[in-house]
């Protein structure tokens, strides 16, 4: 495991912004998912693309940890998940909360249908 440096964060941020711009340029509706632990990146994206709708997906801690421990890909251990979760900064930009405490997609789809009628 390699510590994340500021240079790595900056490189990621530039690549992400380029991808968002690429998607915006298509003129099509799109969804992209990315965990933003730090609020500064959210604020930068929101400032440049204020028309984007941000969503915060929440799950109960025990359920999130159970799901993570059952993952076969990108599972770096429960201690890693807990450490990364401790770095999460609450959003200060406008956002929608989606609850993800049920198995399956039905509950998520219902919530999204309500939001994007």
C-alpha positions as CSV (number, residue, x, y, z in Angstrom):
1,X,0.0,0.0,0.0
2,X,1.3,3.4,-1.0
3,X,0.4,6.6,0.7
4,X,-1.7,9.0,-1.4
5,X,0.4,12.2,-2.0
6,X,-0.8,15.7,-2.9
7,X,0.7,15.2,-6.4
8,X,-1.4,12.0,-6.9
9,X,-4.5,13.8,-5.7
10,X,-3.9,16.6,-8.2
11,X,-3.3,14.2,-11.0
12,X,-6.5,12.4,-10.2
13,X,-8.4,15.6,-9.9
14,X,-7.2,16.8,-13.3
15,X,-8.2,13.5,-15.0
16,X,-11.6,13.5,-13.3
17,X,-12.3,17.1,-14.5
18,X,-11.3,16.2,-18.0
19,X,-13.6,13.2,-18.0
20,X,-16.5,15.3,-16.7
21,X,-15.9,17.9,-19.4
22,X,-15.8,15.1,-22.0
23,X,-19.2,13.8,-20.8
24,X,-20.6,17.3,-20.7
25,X,-19.5,17.9,-24.3
26,X,-21.6,15.0,-25.5
27,X,-24.8,16.9,-24.7
28,X,-26.2,13.6,-23.3
29,X,-27.5,13.0,-19.8
30,X,-25.0,10.9,-17.8
31,X,-24.2,9.6,-14.4
32,X,-20.8,9.0,-13.0
33,X,-20.0,7.7,-9.5
34,X,-17.0,8.6,-7.5
35,X,-16.3,8.7,-3.8
36,X,-15.2,12.2,-2.8
37,X,-13.7,12.1,0.7
38,X,-12.6,15.7,0.6
39,X,-15.0,18.6,0.2
40,X,-12.6,20.8,-1.8
41,X,-12.9,18.5,-4.8
42,X,-16.7,18.6,-4.7
43,X,-16.6,22.4,-4.4
44,X,-14.2,22.7,-7.4
45,X,-16.4,20.5,-9.6
46,X,-19.6,22.2,-8.4
47,X,-18.0,25.7,-9.2
48,X,-17.1,24.6,-12.7
49,X,-20.2,22.5,-13.4
50,X,-23.0,24.0,-11.3
51,X,-25.6,22.2,-13.4
52,X,-24.5,18.8,-12.1
53,X,-26.6,17.1,-9.4
54,X,-24.5,15.6,-6.6
55,X,-25.8,12.7,-4.6
56,X,-24.6,11.3,-1.3
57,X,-25.3,7.6,-0.9
58,X,-25.6,6.6,2.8
59,X,-25.6,3.2,4.3
60,X,-25.6,2.1,8.0
61,X,-22.0,1.5,9.1
62,X,-22.5,-2.2,9.9
63,X,-24.1,-2.9,6.6
64,X,-21.4,-0.9,4.7
65,X,-18.7,-2.9,6.5
66,X,-20.4,-6.2,5.8
67,X,-20.8,-5.4,2.1
68,X,-17.2,-4.3,1.9
69,X,-15.9,-7.4,3.6
70,X,-17.8,-9.6,1.1
71,X,-16.2,-7.8,-1.9
72,X,-13.8,-9.8,-4.1
73,X,-12.3,-6.7,-5.9
74,X,-10.6,-3.7,-4.3
75,X,-11.0,-5.1,-0.8
76,X,-8.1,-3.7,1.2
77,X,-9.5,-4.9,4.6
78,X,-12.0,-3.5,7.1
79,X,-9.3,-1.4,8.9
80,X,-8.6,0.4,5.6
81,X,-12.3,1.1,5.1
82,X,-12.6,2.5,8.6
83,X,-9.6,4.6,8.1
84,X,-10.8,6.0,4.8
85,X,-14.3,6.6,6.3
86,X,-12.7,8.7,9.0
87,X,-11.3,11.1,6.4
88,X,-14.8,11.8,4.9
89,X,-15.7,15.5,5.0
90,X,-19.4,16.4,5.0
91,X,-20.5,18.1,1.8
92,X,-21.0,21.8,1.8
93,X,-22.4,22.0,-1.7
94,X,-26.1,21.2,-2.6
95,X,-26.7,17.5,-2.8
96,X,-29.4,14.8,-2.6
97,X,-29.2,12.0,0.0
98,X,-29.9,8.4,-1.2
99,X,-30.3,5.7,1.4
100,X,-28.8,2.3,0.5
101,X,-29.8,0.1,3.4
102,X,-31.6,-2.6,1.4
103,X,-30.2,-5.4,-0.6
104,X,-30.9,-5.2,-4.3
105,X,-31.7,-2.2,-6.5
106,X,-35.4,-1.8,-6.0
107,X,-35.2,0.7,-3.2
108,X,-32.5,2.8,-5.0
109,X,-34.6,2.9,-8.2
110,X,-37.6,4.1,-6.3
111,X,-35.6,6.9,-4.7
112,X,-34.1,7.9,-8.0
113,X,-37.6,7.8,-9.7
114,X,-38.9,10.2,-7.0
115,X,-36.0,12.6,-7.5
116,X,-36.0,12.6,-11.3
117,X,-39.7,12.5,-12.2
